[in-house]
């Protein structure tokens, strides 16, 4: 994880030089300057992290997408099997990496101003009922706990939020969240494991891993 505070002009120029032509074009399309700067910092951070694990120069990394649109790395055989997932919220960015297992990562800042009750109507009946049973002061954290789990699972499968959120159910009323049912694939509850990540105060994060994992190491990236 890393702080993605807006970089000064010199640092931003350095990060911009790491981006490929397509990324620079995407940056230029942002209407507001602050959004353009945040995009550049996010993509530069991702490239710097991936460079550590691939041995490639940050500006030499070429991204690919599979049939579902899930990103990957077009890399030499020496880094074959490396999987990654990235997410950011406000000024915090995270990247998860592993070998030979699909994974999805989501990070969200807790925002009590969101209409959680309205958004929860998109959840499965079991999930919405579980949220309603909670005391009002607990619902914000519980909502984002559930939301990050659901999005991490979808990202792990290479799917987006175009998939109806009531097509699978996640239980978050225990130490470890659990996928209990999925219309997307009946075998997924046995295949996918969910892990809460305690990163920074005021944020919720979840890592979804196909097949599970024995150890998760969380490091802070220092610019």
TORPA-951455 format. One record per atom (N, C-alpha, C, O): residue in one letter; x, y, z. Coordinates in steps of 0.02 Angstrom, whole numbers, plus 50000, padded with zeros to 5 digits. Example, Ala and Ser with C-alpha at 12.3 -4.5 7.8 and 13.67 -1.06 7.14 Angstrom:
# TORPA-951455
A506604971650390;A506154977550390;A506604983550390;A507124983450423;S506424988850354;S506844994750357;S506455000250394;S506705005750402;
//
This chain:
# TORPA-951455
X500424994150000;X500005000050000;X500445006250000;X501025006050021;X500175011649977;X500565017849973;X500095023849975;X499515023449954;X500355029250001;X499995035549998;X500045038249927;X500595038549899;X499485040249899;X499475042849830;X499335050349831;X498985052949787;X499605053849880;X499525061049881;X499805064049816;X500275061449787;X499495069349794;X499695072449731;X500435074249733;X500675077449780;X500795072149682;X501515073249679;X501665080349656;X501265083749624;X502275082649674;X502485089149649;X502625088549574;X502615083049546;X502765094149542;X502835094249469;X503395089649446;X503325086249395;X503955089649482;X504525085449461;X504355078049466;X504495074249421;X504045076049523;X503855069049532;X503335066949482;X503365061449455;X502855071249469;X502335069549420;X502635068549351;X502425064049315;X503125072649333;X503445071949268;X503805065249264;X503805061949212;X504135063249319;X504475056849320;X503985051049311;X504115046349274;X503425051349346;X502925046049341;X502605045949271;X502455040549245;X502495051749242;X502195052049175;X502635048549125;X502385045249079;X503285049149133;X503755045849085;X503725038249090;X503945034849044;X503455035549145;X503395028349152;X502795025549114;X502775019549098;X502315029749098;X501695027449068;X501785026248993;X502205029248961;X501375021648967;X501385020448895;X500935025548859;X500615029648892;X500915025048794;X500535029848754;X499795029748772;X499475035048777;X499515023848781;X498805023248796;X498645026348864;X498135029748871;X499065025148914;X498955028048980;X498995035648979;X498605039049011;X499475038248941;X499535045548936;X498915048548902;X498675053948920;X498665044948852;X498065047348818;X497475047348867;X497075052048867;X497415042148908;X496885041948958;X496945047649007;X496445050749026;X497565049149028;X497665054649074;X497445061249044;X497145065449079;X497585062348982;X497405068648949;X496655069548942;X496425075148934;X496285064048945;X495565064448935;X495185066648998;X494595068248994;X495525066749055;X495185069049116;X495025076449111;X495445080449089;X494435078249130;X494215085149125;X494555089649176;X494725095349161;X494655086949236;X494945090949290;X495665088949302;X495835083049301;X496075093849315;X496795092749324;X496935088149383;X497385083949379;X496555088849438;X496695084649497;X496575077249482;X496925072949508;X496075075749440;X495935068849422;X496485066149376;X496675060249380;X496745070449333;X497295068349289;X497915066749331;X498245061749319;X498065071049380;X498655069849422;X498575063449462;X499055059549468;X497975062149489;X497875056049529;X497955049849485;X498235044849508;X497705050149424;X497775044349379;X498515042949365;X498725037149367;X498905048149353;X499615047249338;X499975044049398;X500375039549389;X499815046449459;X500135043649519;X499935036349528;X500355032149545;X499285034749518;X499055027849526;X499405023149478;X499645017849498;X499435025149415;X499735020649365;X500495020149375;X500785014849365;X500805025749394;X501525025449408;X501675020949466;X502145016949464;X501275021349520;X501355016949578;X501295009649558;X501695005549578;X500785008049518;X500685001149495;X501294998649457;X501524993049468;X501555002749412;X502135000649372;X502754999749416;X503144995049405;X502845003949465;X503425003349509;X503384996949551;X503894993549561;X502794995249574;X502704989149613;X502824983049569;X503194978449589;X502514982849511;X502594977149466;X503324976249444;X503554970649433;X503674981749437;X504384981349417;X504794977649469;X505254974049452;X504624978549533;X504984975049586;X504914967549581;X505374963849598;X504344965149558;X504204957949557;X504354954749490;X504414948649485;X504404958749438;X504544955849372;X505264956649350;X505504952949307;X505614961449379;X506294962849357;X506314967149295;X506854968649269;X505734969149270;X505694973449211;X505744980749232;X505594982549289;X505954984849186;X505944992049198;X505214994249202;X504794991649164;X505044999049245;X504345001049252;X504025003249186;X503445001849174;X504415006749144;X504135009149081;X504135003849026;X503905005148970;X504404997849041;X504424992448992;X503864987449002;X503794982848962;X503464988249054;X502924983649068;X502344984749019;X502114990449010;X502124979448987;X501564979748940;X500974976048970;X501034970248990;X500414979448973;X499814976449002;X499394973048948;X499364975248891;X499064967648969;X498604964048924;X497934963448960;X497874965049019;X497434961248923;X496774959748953;X496534953148924;X496604951848864;X496244948948968;X495984942648944;X495284943548915;X495054949248905;X494954938048901;X494294938448868;X493774942048910;X493294944848883;X493864942148976;X493384945549020;X493574952749032;X493194956549063;X494174954749008;X494404961549020;X494854962149080;X495064967749098;X495014956549113;X495444956849171;X496164958349151;X496424955149105;X496494963149184;X497174964949164;X497694959849184;X497624956249234;X498214959549144;X498784955249157;X499414958449130;X499394964249108;X499964954749131;X500604957349107;X500854953149049;X500874947049054;X501024956448995;X501344953048939;X502084952948955;X502454957648941;X502314947348984;X502984947249014;X503384941148992;X503104936448965;X504044941249004;X504464935548989;X504274929449030;X503894929949078;X504544923749010;X504384917449045;X504614917749118;X504334914049160;X505094921949135;X505354922249203;X504844924749253;X504904923449313;X504324928149229;X503804930449275;X503124927549255;X502604930349272;X503144922049220;X502524918749200;X502134916549262;X502424913649309;X501494917849263;X501074915649318;X500964921049370;X500564920049416;X501304926749365;X501194932149413;X500504935249402;X500344937249346;X500114935549454;X499444938449452;X499424944649497;X499764944849548;X499024949549478;X498984955549519;X498284958449515;X497904957149468;X498124962449565;X497504966249565;X497644972749602;X498014972749652;X497354978249579;X497494984749609;X496844988449623;X496334987349591;X496884992749674;X496304996849691;X496555003149726;X497105003349753;X496135008349724;X496315014449759;X495685017949781;X495145017049751;X495745022049832;X495195026049857;X495495032249889;X495905031849934;X495285038049864;X495565044349887;X496325044049880;X496575043049825;X496695045049934;X497425045449929;X497775039049950;X498365039249966;X497415033449951;X497725027049969;X497675022249910;X497155021549880;X498235019049894;X498245014149839;X498525007549864;X498955007349907;X498265002149836;X498494995449855;X498574991049793;X498194991749744;X499054986649795;X499174981649743;X499284975049777;X499674974549824;X498944969749754;X499054963049780;X499364958749724;X499174959349666;X499834954549743;X500174950249695;X500244943249722;X500314942249782;X500204938349677;X500334931449695;X500504927649630;X500484930549576;X500674921449638;X500834917349579;X500314911749570;X500114908449618;X500094910949509;X499694905149488;X499014904549523;X498734899049525;X498754909949549;X498084909949579;X497734916349559;X498034921749561;X497114915749539;X496724921749524;X496574925449588;X496464922349641;X496564932049585;X496424935949644;X496094942549624;X496164944949568;X495734945349672;X495404951749662;X495474955749726;X495444953049781;X495564962349719;X495684966749776;X495234972849770;X495174975749716;X494934974749826;X494544980949825;X494664984849889;X494744981949943;X494684991449882;X494804996049937;X494295001749932;X494175004449878;X494005003549989;X493515008949990;X493605013050054;X493715010250107;X493555019650047;X493535023850105;X492835023750135;X492335024150099;X492795023150201;X492135023050234;X491825030050230;X492125034950251;X491235030350201;X490895036750192;X490185036350220;X489745033350190;X490075039250279;X489415039050309;X488895043050272;X488295042350285;X489105047450225;X488625051550188;X488295047850131;X487825050450101;X488515041750116;X488205037850063;X487535035050086;X487445033550145;X487065034250039;X486415031350055;X486485023750054;X486335020550004;X486725020950109;X486865013850112;X486235009650105;X486255004250075;X485695011950133;X485065008150129;X484845007450057;X484615002150036;X484905012850019;X484705012649948;X485175008049909;X484945003949869;X485825008649921;X486315004549885;X486244997149903;X486344992849861;X486064995749966;X486004988849988;X485414985249955;X485374979149959;X484964988949924;X484404985849889;X484644981649830;X484284977349805;X485264982949808;X485554979049753;X485854972549778;X486034968149738;X485924971749844;X486224965749873;X485724960049873;X485134960949857;X485974954149892;X485514948449899;X485074949649961;X485234953750003;X484524945949965;X484064946750021;X484394945350087;X484274948850136;X484814940250091;X485154938450153;X485624944150175;X485654945750235;X485974947050127;X486444952450145;X486074958650169;X486264961550220;X485554960650132;X485174966550152;X484864965650221;X484854970250261;X484604959650235;X484304958350300;X484824958650355;X484674961150410;X485414956250342;X485944956350392;X486144963550409;X486274965150467;X486154967850359;X486314974950371;X485754978350412;X485894982350456;X485134976750396;X484574979850432;X484564977850505;X484304981650547;X484824972050522;X484814969750592;X485324973450636;X485284973050697;X485784976850604;X486304980250642;X486064986850670;X485594989950643;X486374989050724;X486244995650750;X486475000850699;X486974999750665;X486125006550693;X486295011550641;X487025013550641;X487315014550588;X487335014250700;X488025016550703;X488525011350678;X489105012950666;X488295005250668;X488734999950643;X488664998750569;X489054995050539;X488155001650538;X487994999850470;X488495002450418;X488614999150368;X488785008250430;X489255010850381;X489845006150372;X490015004350315;X490165004250427;X490744999750423;X490544993050394;X490914990150355;X489954990450414;X489724983950389;X489564984250315;X489714979550278;X489274989850293;X489114990450222;X489744990250180;X489774986650131;X490254994050199;X490864994250159;X491264987750166;X491624985850119;X491214984450222;X491514977850230;X491214973150178;X491574969550144;X490554973150173;X490214968850125;X490354971050053;X490474966850009;X490334977550041;X490444980049973;X491134978149947;X491184975849890;X491654978949987;X492324977249964;X492384969749951;X492734967749904;X492064965649992;X492074958449981;X491744956649914;X492004952549876;X491184959749900;X490814958149839;X491214960449777;X491264956749728;X491504966349781;X491874968749723;X492524964949714;X492734963649657;X492854963049769;X493474959149762;X493334952449729;X493724950249686;X492784949249747;X492594942849716;X492464943749641;X492704939749601;X492094948949622;X491964950149552;X492594951749513;X492694949349457;X493034955749543;X493664957349510;X494094951149502;X494444950249451;X494084946749552;X494464940549547;X494234936149489;X494644932749457;X493594936349476;X493324932349421;X493374935949354;X493184933249302;X493624942049355;X493684945849293;X493024948949271;X492924950349212;X492574950049320;X491924952949305;X491884959749338;X492264961349384;X491424963749315;X491334970449344;X490664971149377;X490304966249386;X490504977249396;X489874978549431;X489274978349384;X488714979849405;X489384976549321;X488824975349277;X488444968949297;X487874968049278;X488784964649335;X488464958549361;X488004960549419;X488234963949465;X487384958549418;X486924960249473;X487204957849540;X487424952149546;X487194962249590;X487504960649654;X487084955949696;X487304953649749;X486474954349672;X486074949449709;X486164942449682;X485794937849701;X486664941449638;X486784934849610;X487264930649651;X487434925149632;X487474933349708;X487904929649753;X487844932649822;X487664938549830;X487984928649873;X487904930749942;X488554929849981;X488884924649976;X488734934950019;X489334934650061;X489124936050133;X488764940850147;X489344931850179;X489214932750250;X489814936150282;X490384933650275;X489704941650316;X490254945350347;X490164945850423;X490464950150455;X489754941250450;X489604941550522;X490064937150564;X489864934750617;X490664936150540;X491154932050577;X491844934950566;X491924939950531;X492354931750596;X493034934150589;X493264934250517;X493644938550496;X493034929350478;X493234928850408;X492614929150364;X492164925050373;X492574933850317;X492004933850271;X491984927550230;X492504924550216;X491384925550209;X491304919350171;X490814920350114;X490294923450122;X490994917650057;X490534917150001;X490104911050013;X490364905450013;X489454912050023;X489024906450041;X488604903849984;X488374898149986;X488514907849932;X488114905649874;X488284910049814;X488394916049822;X488304907049754;X488434910849694;X488064907749635;X488164901949619;X487644911749603;X487324909549542;X487804909849483;X487664907049430;X488374913149492;X488864913549438;X489224906949428;X489394905149372;X489334903349483;X489654896749481;X489524893349548;X489744895749600;X489174887949547;X488974884549609;X489574881949648;X489524880749708;X490154881149615;X490744878649650;X491154884149682;X491624882749720;X490984890449669;X491394895949694;X491444896349770;X491974898049795;X490904894949808;X490974895249881;X491524890649908;X491814892149960;X491654885149874;X492184880649895;X492864882749867;X493384880549893;X492864886849814;X493484888549780;X493784895149802;X494394895949805;X493354900049818;X493594906749832;X493604908149907;X493134906549943;X494154911149930;X494224913249999;X494274920850002;X494564923949957;X493994923750055;X493984931050063;X494364932950126;X494304929550178;X494764938250122;X495174940450178;X495094947950188;X495214951850142;X494894949950248;X494894957050265;X495614959550272;X496044955950298;X495734965550248;X496394968550257;X496324974850299;X495964979450281;X496664975050355;X496664980950398;X497244985350378;X497814984450401;X497104990150334;X497634994250306;X497715000850343;X498165001650384;X497275005650331;X497295012150364;X496625013650396;X496115011350370;X496615017350451;X495975019150482;X495525022750432;X495745026950393;X494875021150435;X494405024450391;X494325021050324;X493975023750280;X494645015250313;X494605011750250;X494405004450262;X494575001550314;X494045001550215;X493904994350214;X494234991450153;X494264994550100;X494474985350159;X494804982050103;X494704974550108;X494674971750162;X494664971350050;X494584964050048;X495004961249990;X495054964249937;X495294955450003;X495664951649953;X495304945049942;X495184941349989;X495134943649879;X494824937349860;X495344933149823;X495664935549776;X495424926849843;X495924922449813;X495614915849796;X495294912649838;X495694913649734;X495464907149713;X495924901849743;X496524901949731;X495634897249782;X496044892049813;X496304893949881;X496564889749917;X496234900249900;X496464902349966;X497214903249968;X497564902049919;X497464905350026;X498184906250035;X498364905250109;X497934906050153;X498984903550121;X499204902050190;X499474908250224;X499474908550286;X499704913150187;X500014918950218;X499904925150175;X499964924950114;X499744930650208;X499674937150174;X500154941950208;X500114943150268;X500594944850169;X501064949750195;X500874956650169;X500814957650109;X500784961250214;X500604968050196;X501194972650207;X501454973150262;X501414976050154;X501984980650158;X501764987550137;X501304988350098;X502094992550164;X501984999550144;X502535001650096;X503125000750110;X502325004450040;X502805006749990;X503005013950007;X502575018250015;X503655015150012;X503915021750027;X504185024749962;X504625021849930;X503915030449944;X504135033649882;X504855036149889;X505135038949842;
//
